[in-house]
Amino acid sequence: MSGTRSPSLKAPATEPGIEGRWPVWKLALLLWPAVTATVAINLFMAALMLRVVGGTPLGPVAALLWSLPLGIPASWLAGRWVRRLLDEAES
């Protein structure tokens, strides 16, 4: 018989699902391209709306360049959100 024995007859020796659990950093890395593109679109649209009240225009290339560093914290937050949703779905 392989595996470990549980000290209790009712409780499993290992918690099911923990070994296949994705950490937040992997989820954030997986989501980074989509989140960064979303940040770029939102920056471009916000610049268009701010132009009505006298803001400076932001071109699509500039929005993409700004979204590269801003996509990192946004991806981390998206990874935390997805991790929480996965934990909630498993319980």
C-alpha positions in Angstrom: 0.0 0.0 0.0 1.5 3.3 -1.0 0.9 6.8 0.4 0.7 8.1 3.9 -1.8 7.0 6.5 -4.0 9.5 8.3 -4.0 9.6 12.0 -7.7 9.9 11.9 -9.9 7.4 10.1 -12.3 10.2 8.9 -9.8 12.8 7.7 -7.7 12.3 4.5 -3.9 12.2 4.8 -3.5 15.0 2.3 -5.8 17.7 1.4 -7.3 17.1 -2.1 -6.7 19.8 -4.7 -3.7 21.5 -3.1 -1.0 19.9 -5.3 -2.7 21.2 -8.5 -3.4 24.7 -7.2 -2.0 27.5 -9.3 -0.2 30.3 -7.4 -1.1 33.9 -8.0 2.2 34.7 -9.8 1.5 32.0 -12.4 -2.0 33.3 -12.9 -0.7 36.8 -13.2 1.9 35.8 -15.7 -0.7 33.9 -17.8 -3.1 36.9 -17.7 -0.5 39.6 -18.3 -0.9 39.9 -22.1 -4.7 40.2 -22.0 -4.6 42.6 -19.0 -2.0 44.8 -20.6 -4.0 45.1 -23.8 -7.0 46.0 -21.6 -5.0 48.7 -19.8 -3.9 50.1 -23.2 -7.5 50.3 -24.5 -8.7 51.9 -21.3 -5.8 54.5 -21.4 -6.6 55.4 -25.0 -10.3 55.8 -24.3 -9.7 57.8 -21.2 -7.4 60.1 -23.1 -10.1 60.6 -25.7 -12.6 61.5 -23.1 -10.2 63.8 -21.3 -9.5 65.6 -24.5 -13.1 67.0 -24.4 -12.2 68.9 -21.2 -8.8 70.1 -22.4 -6.6 67.1 -21.7 -3.6 66.2 -23.9 -4.2 63.5 -26.6 -2.6 60.1 -26.2 -2.0 58.1 -29.3 -2.4 54.4 -29.6 1.4 53.7 -29.5 1.8 55.8 -26.4 -1.1 54.0 -24.8 0.6 50.7 -25.5 3.9 51.9 -24.1 2.3 53.2 -21.0 0.3 50.0 -20.5 3.5 47.8 -20.4 4.5 48.9 -16.8 0.9 49.6 -15.7 -0.1 46.1 -16.8 2.1 44.4 -14.1 0.1 45.6 -11.0 -3.1 45.1 -12.9 -2.1 41.6 -13.8 -1.3 40.9 -10.1 -4.7 42.1 -9.1 -6.4 40.0 -11.8 -4.4 37.0 -10.7 -5.5 37.5 -7.1 -9.1 37.8 -8.2 -9.0 34.6 -10.3 -7.3 32.8 -7.4 -10.1 33.8 -5.1 -12.7 32.7 -7.6 -11.0 29.3 -8.0 -10.8 28.9 -4.3 -14.4 29.8 -3.9 -15.4 27.3 -6.7 -13.4 24.5 -5.1 -15.0 24.9 -1.6 
